[in-house]
Protein backbone atom coordinates (compact mmCIF):
# COMPACT_ATOMS: atom_id res chain seq x y z
CA UNK A 1 0.00 0.00 0.00
CA UNK A 2 2.89 2.40 0.65
CA UNK A 3 4.91 1.47 -2.44
CA UNK A 4 5.00 4.94 -4.09
CA UNK A 5 6.36 8.20 -2.57
CA UNK A 6 2.93 9.81 -2.45
CA UNK A 7 1.40 6.75 -0.81
CA UNK A 8 4.30 6.62 1.63
CA UNK A 9 3.61 10.19 2.73
CA UNK A 10 -0.05 9.31 3.23
CA UNK A 11 0.88 6.24 5.26
CA UNK A 12 3.15 8.31 7.51
CA UNK A 13 0.37 10.85 8.10
CA UNK A 14 -2.14 8.13 8.91
CA UNK A 15 0.28 6.38 11.26
CA UNK A 16 0.77 9.64 13.16
CA UNK A 17 -2.97 10.18 13.31
CA UNK A 18 -3.62 6.64 14.58
CA UNK A 19 -1.04 7.18 17.30
CA UNK A 20 -2.86 10.27 18.57
CA UNK A 21 -5.58 9.53 21.12
CA UNK A 22 -6.98 13.02 20.60
CA UNK A 23 -7.34 12.46 16.85
CA UNK A 24 -9.04 9.11 17.38
CA UNK A 25 -11.50 10.69 19.81
CA UNK A 26 -12.19 13.53 17.38
CA UNK A 27 -12.84 11.03 14.57
CA UNK A 28 -15.28 9.09 16.70
CA UNK A 29 -17.25 12.17 17.75
CA UNK A 30 -16.99 14.77 14.99
CA UNK A 31 -17.83 12.54 12.04
CA UNK A 32 -21.42 12.39 13.35
CA UNK A 33 -21.85 15.85 14.90
CA UNK A 34 -21.37 19.53 14.11
CA UNK A 35 -18.01 20.60 15.52
CA UNK A 36 -19.45 24.11 16.09
CA UNK A 37 -21.96 22.76 18.60
CA UNK A 38 -19.44 22.81 21.47
CA UNK A 39 -19.96 26.20 23.06
CA UNK A 40 -18.24 28.10 25.84
CA UNK A 41 -20.97 30.10 27.54
CA UNK A 42 -20.73 33.65 28.85
CA UNK A 43 -22.98 35.58 31.22
CA UNK A 44 -25.15 38.61 30.55
CA UNK A 45 -23.99 40.48 33.66
CA UNK A 46 -22.39 43.95 33.46
CA UNK A 47 -21.37 46.39 36.19
CA UNK A 48 -21.35 49.45 33.89
CA UNK A 49 -24.49 50.07 31.84
CA UNK A 50 -26.42 53.02 30.46
CA UNK A 51 -28.86 54.45 32.99
CA UNK A 52 -31.69 54.69 30.46
CA UNK A 53 -32.99 51.67 28.53
CA UNK A 54 -34.19 52.08 24.97
CA UNK A 55 -36.64 49.87 23.13
CA UNK A 56 -37.89 47.98 21.32
CA UNK A 57 -35.11 45.73 20.06
CA UNK A 58 -34.88 46.49 16.35
CA UNK A 59 -34.90 43.94 13.55
CA UNK A 60 -33.27 44.64 10.18
CA UNK A 61 -34.77 41.36 8.89
CA UNK A 62 -33.51 40.23 5.47
CA UNK A 63 -31.61 43.40 4.63
CA UNK A 64 -28.12 44.86 4.92
CA UNK A 65 -29.14 47.86 7.01
CA UNK A 66 -27.16 47.09 10.18
CA UNK A 67 -25.23 50.37 9.80
CA UNK A 68 -28.52 52.30 9.74
CA UNK A 69 -30.02 50.44 12.68
CA UNK A 70 -26.85 50.77 14.76
CA UNK A 71 -26.74 54.52 14.13
CA UNK A 72 -30.43 55.17 14.77
CA UNK A 73 -30.23 53.00 17.91
CA UNK A 74 -27.56 55.43 19.14
CA UNK A 75 -29.55 58.49 18.07
CA UNK A 76 -32.80 57.39 19.68
CA UNK A 77 -31.16 57.12 23.12
CA UNK A 78 -31.17 60.89 23.70
CA UNK A 79 -34.58 61.34 22.05
CA UNK A 80 -36.25 58.72 24.25
CA UNK A 81 -34.50 60.05 27.34
CA UNK A 82 -35.48 63.66 26.63
CA UNK A 83 -39.14 62.93 25.95
CA UNK A 84 -39.46 60.01 28.41
CA UNK A 85 -40.62 57.59 25.73
CA UNK A 86 -41.14 53.90 26.45
CA UNK A 87 -40.60 52.76 22.86
CA UNK A 88 -39.31 54.61 19.83
CA UNK A 89 -37.64 53.77 16.53
CA UNK A 90 -36.04 55.95 13.88
CA UNK A 91 -35.87 54.98 10.16
CA UNK A 92 -33.81 55.78 6.97
CA UNK A 93 -34.32 53.62 3.90
CA UNK A 94 -31.17 52.25 2.25
CA UNK A 95 -29.15 49.05 2.36
CA UNK A 96 -25.50 48.12 2.92
CA UNK A 97 -23.21 50.97 3.88
CA UNK A 98 -20.79 52.54 6.33
CA UNK A 99 -20.71 55.16 9.10
CA UNK A 100 -19.51 57.95 6.78
CA UNK A 101 -22.40 57.27 4.40
CA UNK A 102 -25.01 57.71 7.11
CA UNK A 103 -23.35 60.91 8.32
CA UNK A 104 -23.89 62.38 4.86
CA UNK A 105 -27.45 61.03 4.75
CA UNK A 106 -28.23 62.67 8.08
CA UNK A 107 -26.64 65.94 6.97
CA UNK A 108 -28.53 65.90 3.67
CA UNK A 109 -31.94 64.52 4.56
CA UNK A 110 -32.30 64.17 8.32
CA UNK A 111 -33.99 61.32 10.17
CA UNK A 112 -37.60 60.57 11.04
CA UNK A 113 -39.54 58.29 13.43
CA UNK A 114 -40.47 54.85 12.13
CA UNK A 115 -44.14 55.61 12.83
CA UNK A 116 -44.04 58.39 10.22
CA UNK A 117 -42.39 56.29 7.51
CA UNK A 118 -42.92 52.62 8.45
CA UNK A 119 -41.24 49.49 7.11
CA UNK A 120 -42.42 48.01 3.85
CA UNK A 121 -42.02 44.47 2.54
CA UNK A 122 -39.00 45.45 0.48
CA UNK A 123 -37.24 47.60 3.09
CA UNK A 124 -36.92 44.50 5.27
CA UNK A 125 -36.49 42.10 2.32
CA UNK A 126 -34.09 44.07 0.17
CA UNK A 127 -32.59 41.33 -2.03
CA UNK A 128 -35.19 41.38 -4.85
CA UNK A 129 -35.24 45.19 -4.93
CA UNK A 130 -31.45 45.38 -4.99
CA UNK A 131 -31.33 42.91 -7.85
CA UNK A 132 -33.77 44.93 -9.95
CA UNK A 133 -31.98 48.21 -9.23
CA UNK A 134 -28.59 46.74 -10.16
CA UNK A 135 -30.02 45.63 -13.50
CA UNK A 136 -31.42 49.09 -14.21
CA UNK A 137 -28.25 50.88 -13.09
CA UNK A 138 -26.11 48.74 -15.39
CA UNK A 139 -28.50 49.56 -18.22
CA UNK A 140 -28.30 53.26 -17.34
CA UNK A 141 -24.50 53.13 -17.32
CA UNK A 142 -24.50 51.84 -20.87
CA UNK A 143 -26.98 54.53 -21.95
CA UNK A 144 -24.74 57.26 -20.54
CA UNK A 145 -21.59 55.75 -22.05
CA UNK A 146 -23.19 55.57 -25.49
CA UNK A 147 -24.47 59.14 -25.19
CA UNK A 148 -21.00 60.34 -24.19
CA UNK A 149 -19.39 58.53 -27.11
CA UNK A 150 -21.87 59.93 -29.64
CA UNK A 151 -21.49 63.50 -28.35
CA UNK A 152 -17.70 63.32 -28.37
CA UNK A 153 -17.75 61.71 -31.81
CA UNK A 154 -19.65 64.68 -33.19
CA UNK A 155 -16.52 66.75 -32.65
CA UNK A 156 -18.26 70.13 -32.26
CA UNK A 157 -19.64 69.76 -28.71
CA UNK A 158 -17.67 71.30 -25.85
CA UNK A 159 -16.82 69.35 -22.70
CA UNK A 160 -19.07 71.65 -20.68
CA UNK A 161 -22.04 70.93 -22.94
CA UNK A 162 -21.30 67.19 -22.92
CA UNK A 163 -21.29 67.09 -19.10
CA UNK A 164 -24.51 69.11 -19.00
CA UNK A 165 -26.18 66.72 -21.45
CA UNK A 166 -25.02 63.66 -19.52
CA UNK A 167 -26.28 65.09 -16.22
CA UNK A 168 -29.63 65.95 -17.78
CA UNK A 169 -29.99 62.40 -19.12
CA UNK A 170 -28.91 60.98 -15.77
CA UNK A 171 -31.70 62.88 -14.02
CA UNK A 172 -34.20 61.39 -16.48
CA UNK A 173 -32.88 57.90 -15.78
CA UNK A 174 -33.04 58.50 -12.03
CA UNK A 175 -36.76 59.08 -12.53
CA UNK A 176 -37.04 55.35 -13.23
CA UNK A 177 -35.13 54.56 -10.05
CA UNK A 178 -37.43 56.86 -8.07
CA UNK A 179 -40.53 55.16 -9.46
CA UNK A 180 -39.22 51.75 -8.40
CA UNK A 181 -38.10 52.96 -4.96
CA UNK A 182 -41.27 54.92 -4.14
CA UNK A 183 -43.47 52.02 -5.28
CA UNK A 184 -41.66 49.43 -3.16
CA UNK A 185 -40.63 51.52 -0.14
CA UNK A 186 -43.32 54.19 -0.06
CA UNK A 187 -43.22 57.94 -0.72
CA UNK A 188 -40.98 59.59 1.88
CA UNK A 189 -42.04 62.82 3.66
CA UNK A 190 -41.08 65.92 1.74
CA UNK A 191 -38.43 68.36 3.05
CA UNK A 192 -40.94 70.89 4.39
CA UNK A 193 -43.43 68.39 5.84
CA UNK A 194 -44.09 68.47 9.56
CA UNK A 195 -45.06 65.48 11.64
CA UNK A 196 -46.29 64.78 15.16
CA UNK A 197 -45.54 61.59 17.06
CA UNK A 198 -47.82 60.51 19.91
CA UNK A 199 -48.86 64.13 20.39
CA UNK A 200 -45.63 64.76 22.30
CA UNK A 201 -43.55 66.87 19.96
CA UNK A 202 -43.26 68.25 16.44
CA UNK A 203 -40.12 68.03 14.33
CA UNK A 204 -39.25 69.59 10.99
CA UNK A 205 -37.50 67.27 8.53
CA UNK A 206 -34.20 68.81 7.39
CA UNK A 207 -34.48 70.30 3.94
CA UNK A 208 -30.93 71.40 3.12
CA UNK A 209 -29.49 69.19 0.37
CA UNK A 210 -25.86 69.35 -0.65
CA UNK A 211 -23.13 67.16 -2.07
CA UNK A 212 -21.92 65.53 1.11
CA UNK A 213 -18.40 65.47 2.50
CA UNK A 214 -15.76 62.89 3.39
CA UNK A 215 -15.77 61.56 6.93
CA UNK A 216 -12.44 61.11 8.69
CA UNK A 217 -11.22 58.24 10.82
CA UNK A 218 -8.19 57.98 13.08
CA UNK A 219 -6.13 54.80 13.11
CA UNK A 220 -5.14 53.97 16.70
CA UNK A 221 -4.23 51.19 19.09
CA UNK A 222 -6.96 48.82 20.26
CA UNK A 223 -6.47 49.91 23.89
CA UNK A 224 -7.27 53.51 22.94
CA UNK A 225 -10.48 52.28 21.33
CA UNK A 226 -11.45 50.37 24.47
CA UNK A 227 -10.69 53.30 26.76
CA UNK A 228 -12.79 55.59 24.58
CA UNK A 229 -15.68 53.10 24.68
CA UNK A 230 -15.53 52.81 28.47
CA UNK A 231 -15.33 56.59 28.92
CA UNK A 232 -18.31 57.08 26.61
CA UNK A 233 -20.40 54.47 28.43
CA UNK A 234 -19.57 56.03 31.81
CA UNK A 235 -20.70 59.37 30.37
CA UNK A 236 -24.07 57.75 29.63
CA UNK A 237 -23.68 57.44 25.86
CA UNK A 238 -24.01 54.29 23.65
CA UNK A 239 -21.26 53.46 21.14
CA UNK A 240 -21.57 52.53 17.46
CA UNK A 241 -19.03 49.90 16.38
CA UNK A 242 -18.12 47.86 13.30
CA UNK A 243 -16.92 44.26 13.54
CA UNK A 244 -16.69 40.87 11.83
CA UNK A 245 -19.76 39.34 13.44
CA UNK A 246 -19.46 35.91 11.83
CA UNK A 247 -16.15 35.04 13.51
CA UNK A 248 -16.35 32.87 16.63
CA UNK A 249 -19.93 33.87 17.33
CA UNK A 250 -23.21 32.07 17.86
CA UNK A 251 -26.29 34.14 17.08
CA UNK A 252 -28.99 32.12 18.86
CA UNK A 253 -27.24 32.46 22.23
CA UNK A 254 -25.75 35.86 21.39
CA UNK A 255 -22.16 34.99 22.32
CA UNK A 256 -19.07 36.46 20.65
CA UNK A 257 -16.02 34.78 22.16
CA UNK A 258 -12.72 33.64 20.67
CA UNK A 259 -12.96 30.53 22.88
CA UNK A 260 -16.48 29.73 21.71
CA UNK A 261 -15.49 26.77 19.55
CA UNK A 262 -12.79 24.27 20.48
CA UNK A 263 -11.25 24.03 17.02
CA UNK A 264 -7.66 23.73 18.19
CA UNK A 265 -8.34 21.04 20.78
CA UNK A 266 -10.77 19.15 18.57
CA UNK A 267 -8.41 18.88 15.61
CA UNK A 268 -5.05 19.25 17.38
CA UNK A 269 -4.18 22.29 15.26
CA UNK A 270 -3.30 25.93 15.90
CA UNK A 271 -4.97 28.96 14.28
CA UNK A 272 -2.14 31.46 14.00
CA UNK A 273 -3.41 34.24 11.69
CA UNK A 274 -3.01 37.65 13.27
CA UNK A 275 -5.61 40.38 12.90
CA UNK A 276 -3.47 42.01 10.21
CA UNK A 277 -3.06 38.65 8.45
CA UNK A 278 -6.83 38.19 8.35
CA UNK A 279 -7.28 41.57 6.69
CA UNK A 280 -4.52 40.93 4.16
CA UNK A 281 -5.93 37.56 3.15
CA UNK A 282 -9.60 38.63 3.21
CA UNK A 283 -10.24 36.14 6.00
CA UNK A 284 -11.84 38.93 7.99
CA UNK A 285 -13.41 42.33 7.39
CA UNK A 286 -16.06 44.58 8.90
CA UNK A 287 -19.35 42.87 8.13
CA UNK A 288 -21.79 44.23 10.72
CA UNK A 289 -22.53 47.26 12.88
CA UNK A 290 -24.03 47.16 16.37
CA UNK A 291 -24.16 49.22 19.57
CA UNK A 292 -22.20 48.77 22.80
CA UNK A 293 -24.45 49.69 25.74
CA UNK A 294 -22.59 48.21 28.71
CA UNK A 295 -19.32 46.74 29.96
CA UNK A 296 -18.22 44.53 32.84
CA UNK A 297 -14.98 45.79 34.39
CA UNK A 298 -12.56 43.85 36.56
CA UNK A 299 -12.89 45.13 40.15
CA UNK A 300 -9.14 45.04 40.78
CA UNK A 301 -7.69 46.77 37.73
CA UNK A 302 -10.70 48.26 35.94
CA UNK A 303 -9.96 46.34 32.76
CA UNK A 304 -12.90 45.29 30.55
CA UNK A 305 -13.89 41.63 30.64
CA UNK A 306 -16.99 41.65 28.40
CA UNK A 307 -19.34 44.07 26.70
CA UNK A 308 -23.12 44.31 26.37
CA UNK A 309 -24.08 44.61 22.69
CA UNK A 310 -27.42 45.75 21.28
CA UNK A 311 -28.04 44.05 17.95
CA UNK A 312 -30.70 44.61 15.27
CA UNK A 313 -31.71 41.00 14.63
CA UNK A 314 -34.88 40.97 16.74
CA UNK A 315 -35.58 39.72 20.28
CA UNK A 316 -35.24 36.02 19.41
CA UNK A 317 -31.43 36.29 19.11
CA UNK A 318 -29.22 36.41 22.17
CA UNK A 319 -30.69 37.58 25.48
CA UNK A 320 -33.84 39.31 24.16
CA UNK A 321 -31.80 40.93 21.39
CA UNK A 322 -28.63 41.64 23.39
CA UNK A 323 -25.30 39.90 22.80
CA UNK A 324 -22.20 39.37 24.97
CA UNK A 325 -18.82 40.24 23.45
CA UNK A 326 -15.67 39.21 25.32
CA UNK A 327 -12.70 41.53 25.58
CA UNK A 328 -10.54 39.10 23.61
CA UNK A 329 -13.11 39.07 20.81
CA UNK A 330 -12.96 42.88 20.79
CA UNK A 331 -9.19 42.62 20.29
CA UNK A 332 -9.47 40.31 17.31
CA UNK A 333 -12.64 41.27 15.44
CA UNK A 334 -13.63 44.88 16.26
CA UNK A 335 -12.34 47.33 13.67
CA UNK A 336 -14.15 50.59 14.33
CA UNK A 337 -15.76 52.52 17.18
CA UNK A 338 -17.50 55.90 16.95
CA UNK A 339 -17.46 58.13 20.04
CA UNK A 340 -18.14 61.85 20.61
CA UNK A 341 -15.08 63.99 19.92
CA UNK A 342 -15.38 65.49 23.38
CA UNK A 343 -14.81 62.04 24.93
CA UNK A 344 -12.04 60.87 22.60
CA UNK A 345 -8.37 61.00 23.69
CA UNK A 346 -7.00 64.51 23.15
CA UNK A 347 -3.99 63.30 21.18
CA UNK A 348 -6.32 61.52 18.74
CA UNK A 349 -8.48 64.62 18.39
CA UNK A 350 -5.36 66.57 17.44
CA UNK A 351 -4.60 63.98 14.75
CA UNK A 352 -8.21 64.09 13.60
CA UNK A 353 -8.13 67.87 13.24
CA UNK A 354 -4.70 68.05 11.61
CA UNK A 355 -4.19 68.77 7.92
CA UNK A 356 -2.43 65.47 7.22
CA UNK A 357 -4.84 62.99 5.67
CA UNK A 358 -4.44 59.63 3.94
CA UNK A 359 -7.08 58.84 1.34
CA UNK A 360 -7.82 55.13 1.32
CA UNK A 361 -8.58 53.38 -2.00
CA UNK A 362 -12.16 52.22 -2.61
CA UNK A 363 -11.17 48.58 -2.08
CA UNK A 364 -9.57 49.17 1.31
CA UNK A 365 -11.02 46.69 3.86
CA UNK A 366 -11.84 49.52 6.29
CA UNK A 367 -14.62 50.59 3.93
CA UNK A 368 -16.21 47.17 3.63
CA UNK A 369 -18.91 47.31 6.31
CA UNK A 370 -22.21 46.47 4.67
Buried (B, 14 or more C-beta within 10 A) or exposed (E): EEEEEEEEEEEEEEEEBEEEEEBEEBEEEBEEEEBEEBBBEBEBEBEBBBEBEBBEBBBBBEBBBBBBBBBBBBBBBBBBBEEEBEEBBBBBBBBBBBBBBBBBBBBBBBBBBBBBBEBBEBBEBBEEBBEBBEEEEEEBEEBBEEBBEEBEEEEEBEEEEBEEBBEEBEEEBEEBBEEBBEEBBBEBBEEEEEBEBEEEEEBEBBEEEEEEEEBEBBEBEBEBBBBBBBBBBEEEBBBBBBBBBEBBBBBEBBBBBBBBBBBEEBBEEEEEEEBEEBBEEEEBBBBBBBBBBBBBBEEEEEEBBBBBBBBBBBBEBBBEBBBBBBBBBBBBBBBBBBBEEEBBBEEBBEBEEEEEEEEEEEEEBBBBBB
